Each structure stands twice: as structure tokens, then as C-alpha cells.
């Protein structure tokens, strides 16, 4: 038996078409993978800047709490943190007081509020705000008899 190894006239160029089709499919997969990796990188960067701003805001809150009974306002100049993030803090008395167990009626807790704003380093514009209320005491309150 003799076999004919020659292809028919209708088969010419099919390898080229299949190769081009595979090349187009691989190109689309590559573009899709590139877009996913780019968006993942952006999300990781935003998460990093968000944490930096949060930690800077915490530093501002702790600064405001540590300074009490001296109140802090936004005109205070704060140096940049080692990672170049910055913060600002404002503290104010809330006017609330409460009795302290174990002390006479002449001693109270005094409550105050600290609002801190943390800023991530440039080029980010990320900011985070922390508002906290703290108690300070015992402090003499009212007539001391």
C-alpha cells in the first residue's frame, strides 16, 4: 500500500493561522496578568501608606494624652517622624467629671478629648484621624473640707 504524504491544497497555511491564534491568546493572558499585578501593587502601596498615616495619628494621640493637663492646639509645630510622616494634635477639656472610688467627694476624674491627624510621607496624600477621650485624676474638685 502506498500512502500519500502530501497534504491537500486546502491544508496550506493552517499552521500559520493556528500559531497566530495561539500568539493572540498568550498576548491577552499576558496583558491580563500585567493588569492584575499592577492593581495588586497599587493596593499594597495604599495599604502601606494607610498604616503609616494611622501610626502617625496614634503618635499624635499619645502626644496629646501625655501633655495633659497642658492643652495642645494645631499651632504646635511637630517634627517629622523617622519615616517622614507627620501628625497634628488638638486637645480640649470635655467638662465631664466623675467620682473616683476610694477618694472623698472632693476628688474626681477629669475627662479630655484628643483629636490627632496623621499624614503619610509624600508622595502620598493619605491621612487618618483618631479621636480619643481619656480620664485624668485624681484631681481636687470643689470645696476641700
C-alpha positions as CSV (number, residue, x, y, z in Angstrom):
1,X,0.0,0.0,0.0
2,X,1.2,3.4,-0.9
3,X,0.4,6.3,1.4
4,X,0.3,9.8,0.1
5,X,2.2,12.1,2.5
6,X,1.4,15.3,0.6
7,X,-1.2,17.5,2.1
8,X,-4.2,18.6,0.1
9,X,-4.5,22.1,-1.3
10,X,-7.0,23.1,1.5
11,X,-4.4,22.5,4.2
12,X,-1.9,25.0,3.2
13,X,-1.2,27.9,5.8
14,X,-3.2,26.3,8.6
15,X,-0.1,26.1,10.8
16,X,0.4,29.8,10.4
17,X,-3.2,30.5,11.4
18,X,-3.0,28.3,14.5
19,X,0.3,29.9,15.5
20,X,-1.2,33.4,15.2
21,X,-4.3,32.4,17.1
22,X,-2.1,30.9,20.0
23,X,0.0,34.1,19.9
24,X,-3.1,36.3,20.3
25,X,-4.4,34.1,23.2
26,X,-1.0,34.3,25.0
27,X,-0.8,38.0,24.5
28,X,-4.3,38.5,26.0
29,X,-3.3,36.3,29.0
30,X,-0.1,38.4,29.4
31,X,-1.9,41.7,29.4
32,X,-4.4,40.4,31.9
33,X,-1.6,39.2,34.2
34,X,0.1,42.6,33.9
35,X,-3.1,44.4,34.8
36,X,-3.7,42.2,37.9
37,X,-0.1,42.7,39.1
38,X,-0.3,46.4,38.6
39,X,-3.5,46.7,40.6
40,X,-2.2,44.4,43.4
41,X,0.9,46.7,43.6
42,X,-1.3,49.7,43.9
43,X,-3.4,48.1,46.7
44,X,-0.3,47.1,48.6
45,X,1.1,50.7,48.3
46,X,-2.2,52.2,49.5
47,X,-2.3,49.8,52.4
48,X,1.2,50.7,53.4
49,X,0.5,54.5,53.3
50,X,-2.7,53.9,55.3
51,X,-0.8,52.1,58.1
52,X,1.9,54.8,58.1
53,X,-0.8,57.5,58.5
54,X,-2.6,55.5,61.2
55,X,0.6,55.1,63.2
56,X,1.4,58.8,62.8
57,X,-2.1,59.6,64.1
58,X,-1.5,57.3,67.1
59,X,1.7,59.2,67.8
60,X,-0.3,62.5,67.8
61,X,-2.9,61.0,70.2
62,X,-0.3,59.7,72.6
63,X,1.4,63.1,72.5
64,X,-1.8,64.9,73.3
65,X,-2.6,62.5,76.2
66,X,1.0,62.7,77.6
67,X,0.9,66.5,77.6
68,X,-2.4,66.8,79.7
69,X,-3.2,69.0,81.7
70,X,-1.5,71.3,79.2
71,X,-3.8,71.5,76.2
72,X,-2.4,71.2,72.7
73,X,-3.6,73.1,69.7
74,X,-2.8,72.8,66.0
75,X,-0.3,75.7,66.1
76,X,2.2,73.5,67.8
77,X,5.0,72.5,65.4
78,X,5.7,68.8,65.4
79,X,8.8,67.4,63.8
80,X,8.5,64.7,61.2
81,X,8.8,61.1,62.4
82,X,11.7,59.0,61.3
83,X,9.7,57.7,58.3
84,X,8.9,61.3,57.3
85,X,5.2,61.0,58.3
86,X,3.8,63.9,60.3
87,X,0.9,64.4,62.7
88,X,-1.0,67.2,64.4
89,X,-3.0,67.0,67.6
90,X,-5.6,69.1,69.4
91,X,-6.8,68.5,72.9
92,X,-9.7,70.0,74.8
93,X,-11.5,69.5,78.1
94,X,-14.9,67.9,77.7
95,X,-16.1,69.4,81.0
96,X,-17.1,65.9,82.3
97,X,-16.0,64.7,85.7
98,X,-16.7,61.6,87.7
99,X,-16.2,60.5,91.3
100,X,-13.2,58.2,92.0
101,X,-13.7,55.2,94.2
102,X,-11.6,55.2,97.2
103,X,-11.3,59.0,97.4
104,X,-13.6,61.5,99.0
105,X,-16.2,63.6,97.2
106,X,-13.5,66.3,96.8
107,X,-11.6,64.3,94.2
108,X,-12.7,63.5,90.6
109,X,-11.6,62.2,87.3
110,X,-11.4,65.0,84.7
111,X,-12.1,63.9,81.1
112,X,-10.5,65.4,78.0
113,X,-10.6,64.7,74.3
114,X,-7.6,64.4,71.9
115,X,-8.1,64.6,68.1
116,X,-5.0,63.6,66.2
117,X,-4.4,63.7,62.4
118,X,-1.7,61.6,60.8
119,X,-0.2,62.2,57.4
120,X,1.8,59.7,55.4
121,X,5.0,61.0,53.7
122,X,5.0,62.4,50.2
123,X,4.1,61.5,47.5
124,X,1.1,60.1,49.3
125,X,-1.8,62.3,50.4
126,X,-3.2,59.6,52.9
127,X,-4.4,60.9,56.2
128,X,-6.0,59.2,59.2
129,X,-7.8,60.7,62.1
130,X,-8.0,59.4,65.7
131,X,-10.4,60.9,68.3
132,X,-9.9,59.6,71.8
133,X,-11.3,60.5,75.2
134,X,-9.2,60.0,78.3
135,X,-9.6,60.5,82.0
136,X,-7.1,62.2,84.3
137,X,-7.1,62.1,88.1
138,X,-7.5,62.2,91.0
139,X,-7.7,66.0,90.9
140,X,-9.0,68.2,93.7
141,X,-12.6,69.2,92.9
142,X,-14.9,71.5,94.7
143,X,-14.5,72.6,98.4
144,X,-11.8,70.8,100.2
145,X,-13.1,70.5,103.7
